[in-house]
Amino acid sequence: MGLTLYWGSGSPFSWRVLLALEHKGLAYESQLLHFDKQEHQSPQMLKMNPRGRLPVLKDGDYVVFESLAMLYYLDTKYPGRPIFGRSAEEAGVIMRVICEFQAYAEPSVLQIVSAVFSGAADSGPTLPTDAMHVVAREARTLEGRLSKESWIVGDGYSAADMVIFPWLKVLLRALGRSAAAELGSRFLPLERNYPALARWIGRIESLPGYEKTYPPHWRDA
């Protein structure tokens, strides 16, 4: 029966699970669903995830949703090439960094991305600007880590990298739009403002299997 991943193109939550599957070298069936067609809200999907969200991972008769839970499940069930470290201490640091990113950076990244793609980035209240300050601060923290190590936590590619990378790619895609030029000037060019972060992105993009995880609708844009 094997692994089946139901996912959506451009979803950072889906992307992190794809990165984990490719890193671990696991065979899986890819089921790409289309948000614009509400395929993630079909009766079949709601039976597996009543919240109607993606991604969803099916492993035989077992179903797991919520992307971080999926990463943990994959690492426990298939421990080869671990993504939560090789010791309890390393796992603790990886989880702490993920929790920090989700608590302090992710909401602001989401605010910026939502403002840009809704056309509200250059109008209305100062929320995107305030959010950009938060993101810049958190990016400096990551820059400090990556100026000393090749990966977010220690010397190994981990779940921390897989969680943070897709959000940064979505953010860069948003800031590259003309409507976000003013916001983007606070962050870009990445190679000048955050060189270690830029090198880290390049390392992930050069990993085997990375191209299979890249959002297909981005290629057509």
C-alpha positions as CSV (number, residue, x, y, z in Angstrom):
1,M,0.0,0.0,0.0
2,G,2.8,2.4,0.9
3,L,2.9,6.1,1.4
4,T,0.6,8.6,-0.3
5,L,0.9,12.3,0.1
6,Y,-2.0,14.6,-0.7
7,W,-0.6,18.2,-1.1
8,G,-1.1,21.6,-2.6
9,S,1.3,23.5,-4.8
10,G,2.9,26.5,-3.1
11,S,1.8,25.4,0.4
12,P,4.7,25.8,2.8
13,F,3.2,23.1,4.9
14,S,3.1,20.7,2.0
15,W,6.5,21.6,0.8
16,R,8.2,20.7,4.1
17,V,6.8,17.2,4.0
18,L,7.9,16.8,0.4
19,L,11.4,17.9,1.4
20,A,11.4,15.3,4.2
21,L,10.2,12.5,1.9
22,E,12.9,13.3,-0.6
23,H,15.6,13.6,2.0
24,K,14.7,10.2,3.5
25,G,14.6,8.6,0.0
26,L,11.1,7.2,0.7
27,A,8.9,5.9,-2.2
28,Y,5.6,7.7,-2.1
29,E,2.6,8.3,-4.3
30,S,2.1,12.0,-5.0
31,Q,-1.5,13.3,-5.1
32,L,-1.4,17.0,-6.1
33,L,-4.7,18.7,-5.3
34,H,-5.9,22.0,-6.6
35,F,-7.0,24.6,-4.1
36,D,-8.9,26.6,-6.7
37,K,-11.0,23.6,-7.5
38,Q,-11.6,22.9,-3.7
39,E,-10.3,19.4,-4.2
40,H,-9.0,19.4,-0.6
41,Q,-12.6,19.8,0.6
42,S,-13.9,16.7,-1.2
43,P,-15.7,14.0,0.8
44,Q,-12.7,11.7,0.4
45,M,-10.3,14.3,1.9
46,L,-12.7,15.4,4.6
47,K,-12.9,11.8,5.7
48,M,-9.2,11.7,6.2
49,N,-8.9,15.3,7.6
50,P,-12.1,16.8,8.9
51,R,-10.5,20.2,8.9
52,G,-10.2,20.1,5.1
53,R,-6.6,21.2,5.1
54,L,-3.5,20.0,3.3
55,P,-1.2,18.2,3.5
56,V,-2.4,14.7,4.4
57,L,-0.2,11.7,4.6
58,K,-1.6,8.1,4.3
59,D,0.7,5.2,5.2
60,G,-1.3,2.0,4.6
61,D,-4.4,2.3,6.8
62,Y,-2.9,5.1,8.9
63,V,-3.6,8.7,8.2
64,V,-1.8,11.7,9.7
65,F,-2.4,15.4,9.1
66,E,-0.8,18.6,10.4
67,S,2.6,18.9,8.8
68,L,4.8,19.0,11.9
69,A,3.1,15.8,13.1
70,M,3.8,14.3,9.7
71,L,7.5,15.1,10.0
72,Y,7.7,13.5,13.4
73,Y,5.8,10.4,12.2
74,L,8.1,10.0,9.3
75,D,11.2,10.3,11.4
76,T,9.9,7.8,14.0
77,K,8.5,5.3,11.5
78,Y,11.4,5.6,9.0
79,P,14.4,6.5,11.1
80,G,17.0,6.3,8.3
81,R,18.5,9.8,7.6
82,P,17.0,11.3,10.7
83,I,15.5,14.8,10.6
84,F,15.1,15.4,14.3
85,G,18.8,14.8,15.2
86,R,20.6,11.8,16.6
87,S,20.3,12.6,20.3
88,A,17.6,13.9,22.7
89,E,19.6,17.1,23.1
90,E,19.8,17.7,19.3
91,A,16.1,16.9,18.9
92,G,15.3,19.4,21.7
93,V,17.2,22.2,19.9
94,I,15.6,21.4,16.5
95,M,12.1,21.5,18.0
96,R,12.8,24.7,19.9
97,V,14.0,26.4,16.8
98,I,10.9,25.3,14.9
99,C,8.7,26.5,17.8
100,E,10.5,29.8,17.8
101,F,10.0,30.3,14.1
102,Q,6.3,29.4,14.2
103,A,5.7,31.7,17.2
104,Y,7.8,34.7,16.2
105,A,8.4,34.7,12.5
106,E,5.7,32.7,10.7
107,P,2.7,35.0,11.6
108,S,4.5,38.0,10.2
109,V,5.6,36.2,7.0
110,L,2.0,35.2,6.5
111,Q,0.9,38.8,7.0
112,I,3.3,40.1,4.4
113,V,2.6,37.3,1.9
114,S,-1.2,37.7,2.3
115,A,-0.9,41.5,1.9
116,V,1.2,41.3,-1.3
117,F,-1.0,38.6,-3.0
118,S,-4.2,40.4,-2.0
119,G,-2.9,43.7,-3.5
120,A,-2.9,45.4,-0.1
121,A,0.9,45.7,0.4
122,D,1.1,49.3,-0.6
123,S,-2.0,50.7,0.9
124,G,-3.9,50.8,4.2
125,P,-2.4,50.5,7.6
126,T,1.3,49.9,8.4
127,L,0.8,46.2,9.3
128,P,3.0,44.8,6.4
129,T,5.8,47.3,7.3
130,D,5.6,46.3,11.0
131,A,5.6,42.7,10.0
132,M,8.7,43.3,7.8
133,H,10.6,44.6,10.8
134,V,9.8,41.4,12.7
135,V,10.8,39.2,9.8
136,A,14.1,41.2,9.3
137,R,14.9,40.7,13.0
138,E,14.2,37.0,12.8
139,A,16.2,36.8,9.6
140,R,19.2,38.3,11.4
141,T,18.9,35.5,14.0
142,L,19.0,32.9,11.3
143,E,21.9,34.7,9.6
144,G,23.8,34.5,12.8
145,R,23.3,30.8,13.0
146,L,24.1,30.2,9.4
147,S,27.3,32.3,9.6
148,K,28.7,29.6,11.9
149,E,27.1,26.4,10.6
150,S,25.9,25.1,7.2
151,W,22.4,24.3,8.5
152,I,20.0,25.9,10.9
153,V,20.8,23.5,13.7
154,G,24.3,22.1,13.8
155,D,26.0,20.4,10.9
156,G,23.1,18.4,9.6
157,Y,20.1,19.1,7.4
158,S,17.1,18.8,9.7
159,A,13.4,19.4,10.2
160,A,14.3,22.9,11.2
161,D,15.6,23.6,7.7
162,M,12.6,21.9,6.1
163,V,10.1,24.0,8.1
164,I,11.8,27.4,7.6
165,F,12.9,27.1,4.0
166,P,9.5,27.0,2.3
167,W,8.3,30.1,4.1
168,L,11.4,32.0,3.1
169,K,10.9,31.0,-0.5
170,V,7.2,32.1,-0.4
171,L,8.3,35.4,1.2
172,L,11.0,36.0,-1.5
173,R,8.4,35.3,-4.2
174,A,6.1,37.9,-2.7
175,L,8.7,40.5,-2.2
176,G,9.8,40.1,-5.8
177,R,6.5,41.5,-7.0
178,S,6.5,45.1,-8.1
179,A,3.7,46.0,-5.6
180,A,6.1,44.9,-2.8
181,A,9.1,47.0,-4.0
182,E,9.1,49.2,-0.9
183,L,8.8,46.3,1.5
184,G,11.3,44.3,-0.5
185,S,13.9,47.0,-0.3
186,R,14.1,46.3,3.5
187,F,15.1,42.7,2.8
188,L,16.6,42.4,-0.7
189,P,18.9,41.7,-2.3
190,L,19.3,38.7,0.0
191,E,22.9,38.0,-1.1
192,R,23.9,41.5,0.2
193,N,21.8,41.7,3.3
194,Y,21.8,38.1,4.4
195,P,24.6,36.3,2.6
196,A,24.7,33.3,4.9
197,L,20.9,32.9,4.4
198,A,21.3,33.1,0.7
199,R,24.0,30.4,0.7
200,W,21.8,28.2,2.8
201,I,19.0,28.5,0.3
202,G,21.4,27.5,-2.5
203,R,22.5,24.4,-0.5
204,I,18.9,23.2,-0.2
205,E,18.1,23.9,-3.8
206,S,21.1,21.8,-4.8
207,L,20.0,18.7,-2.8
208,P,19.0,15.5,-4.6
209,G,15.2,15.4,-5.1
210,Y,14.7,19.1,-4.5
211,E,13.3,19.8,-8.0
212,K,10.5,17.2,-7.3
213,T,9.4,19.4,-4.4
214,Y,9.3,22.7,-6.2
215,P,5.7,24.1,-6.6
216,P,4.6,23.2,-10.1
217,H,2.4,26.2,-10.6
218,W,5.4,28.5,-9.9
219,R,7.1,27.1,-13.0
220,D,4.1,28.3,-15.1
221,A,3.9,31.8,-13.6
